[in-house]
Amino acid sequence: MVEVVEKHRPSFSFKIVRWIHPPVRWFKCNTNGASRGNPGSSAFCIRDSKGDFVVAKGVRIQDTTNLVVEARAIIEGLSYCRDNYINDVIIESDSMALVHILEGSWEIPWECINGGGLY
């Protein structure tokens, strides 16, 4: 077993990710959340079609999960857009789970609805 472990060489891969401008007269809201070491934090930033920042905001959230803080970031970003009459907006999230939930291919986990702080 030791010999197998000593000979093991991990393989690494990487993917270059670049921010892409939204279409002209559109805005892009990028979101992120983290719950490590509660309290967690959720944040969003909005940029216009030239890539210029419109706003960036972060919020601390007590005792919750990473899915909830990711969802809160989206809710906060969309609330800002609504309150500031930004109608043409693209939401980008790094949460695969939330992307699938919003697209309708996954169901919302019960713990997010029942006591998770979303509703």
BAMARGU-215301 format. One record per residue: x, y, z of N, C-alpha, C in turn. Coordinates in steps of 0.05 Angstrom, whole numbers, plus 5000, padded with zeros to 4 digits. Example, Ala and Ser with C-alpha at 12.3 -4.5 7.8 and 13.67 -1.06 7.14 Angstrom:
BAMARGU-215301
526448865156524649105156526449345156/525749555142527349795143525850015157/
END
This chain:
BAMARGU-215301
501649765000500050005000501750255000/503850255016505650495017506950534990/507750324977508950354950506950474930/504550394931502450504913502150804918/501950874944501651164951504051324942/506451214947508851364940509151404910/508151214894508351234865506051394852/504051454868501751604858502551884850/501851964826502252244817499552364809/498652554824496052664818496152814792/493852824778493652974754492053234760/492753444748491453694752490353794725/488153924727487054054703486054334711/485754504692484854774698483254874674/481655064680479955184660480055494663/480655624642480755924643477956024641/477156184661474456304662474756604659/473256714641473357004637470657124639/470457364649467957504651467257604623/464857564614464057654588461957884591/462358094577460558324578457658244570/455758364584452958314575452458474549/450258414535449558564511449258864517/449359024497448959314500446259374513/446359564532444059644548443059434568/444659224572444059024592446059054615/445358924637447058914660447658624668/449758584682450458314692450858334722/449458154736449658134765451057874772/453457894782455057664790454657634820/454157384829453557334857455457124869/455757134895457356934909456556924938/456856694950456256664979458056464991/458556495017460256305031459256285060/459056035070458056005098460255895116/462655865106464855755123465355935147/465455815170466055965195463956175201/461356085202459156265207459956495226/459056745221457056805201458156795173/456356725155457056715127456756985114/457456995089457057255074455957195047/454357385037453457365010453957634997/454657624971455357874958454457864929/454158104918453558124889454958384879/455458384853456358624840454958634813/454358884805452958934780454759104763/454959024737456559174718454759224693/455459444680453959504655455259374631/454259434607455259294583458059374576/459159594587461959664583463759534603/462559404623464159274644464659454668/463459694668463759884690461959794714/463059814738461559744762459259944766/456959834772454659994780454459994811/454759754822454559724851455859454859/456859444883457759194896456859204925/455758984935454758984962455058704974/455658704999455858455014454258465040/453358235048451658215072452557975088/452658005115453257775133450757635140/450857375141448457215148449257015169/447756995190448256825213447356535208/448856345218448056065221446355955198/447655905176446155795153448055625136/447055545113448555365095449555525071/451455405056452455535032450355585011/448455405009446255434989444555674996/444055715021442355945030443856205025/446456225031447856475026448156534997/448456324981448556364951445856474942/443656354952441056444944440556734953/441456794977441057074988442557274970/444857194960446357374942444757434917/443457234906441757274882439357454889/438057394912435757554921436557844925/438757884938439658164943440258314917/441658174898442258294872439758364856/437858174856435358224842433658444855/433758454882432358674896433558944889/436158954888437459214881436559294853/436659104834435759164807432959264806/431159124820428359214821428059494832/429459544855429259804868430460034851/432259964833433660164817432860154787/430660024782429460004755431459894734/433059704742434759564724433259314715/432159314691430359104682431758894665/433658974650435058784632437658694645/437458474660439658384677440058084673/442558004672443457724670444657654698/443657444709444757344735446857134730/449257154741451256954740451956864768/451856604773452556494799454556274796/456356244815458256024815457155774829/454555784837453355554850451855384830/453055154824451754964805448954884815/448754844841446154764852444054974847/444655224852442655434847442055474818/443955444801443455474772441455254764/441855004773439954794766437254834779/437154944803434555004816433055214800/434455434793433155654778432355574750/433855394738433155294711430855094713/430254994737428054804741428754514738/431254454735432054174732432554034759/432754194781433054084808430854204825/430054064846428054164865429554324887/428054504899429254654922429254464946/431654444959431754274983429854365005/428554185018426654255038427854425060/430354375068431454535090431854825083/431954885058432155175050429455315053/427355165049424655285052423855295081/424255075095423355045123425655115142/425755375149427755455169430455535158/430755535131433355595120433855895115/431856055120432256345118431656455091/430556305072429956415046427256545045/425256425059422556535056421456615083/
END
